[in-house]
Amino acid sequence: MKEISAGGVVYKKVDDQLFFLMIEDRYGKRTLAKGKQEAGETLEETALREVLEETGVRGKIISHLETISYTYVHPVQDATVDKEVHYYLIEALTDDVVAQMEEINAVFWREPLEAWRDQQQRGYDNNECVVRKALEHFGIEV
């Protein structure tokens, strides 16, 4: 079974201050908004739709950051799933957040180093390279 998803590192600038959007998923992990590609969608359309659905933030794709792959066992079908997730750097066009409570617990705007700490302390290991690349885009090394 194969599953393709897309999402992104959403950012906004307020004056000279940079913020990244992080979510807390239903497992209590700090992570990035993402979701499954629907029929007829491009990966970019999927990423923007999922960010909007999960966080309430409309965005604009800036660049592709990373594609990660992993496998997991589907909890209902008890089948191994080959998962591929395409992550983009996304500029926020709106900044009011509304968490999609059916799928996530909360949404946070975080300063870059706070987002990195969230990733290190409460994130998924396979997202580390994605967050690092987003930070590097803005000249922030960790």
Secondary structure, DSSP 8 states (H G I E B T S, - for coil): -EEEEEEEEEEEEETTEEEEEEEEETTS-EE-EEEE--TT--HHHHHHHHHHHHH---EEEEEEEEEEEEEEE-TTT--EEEEEEEEEEEEES-------TTTEEEEEEE-HHHHHHHHHHHS-GGGHHHHHHHHHHTT---
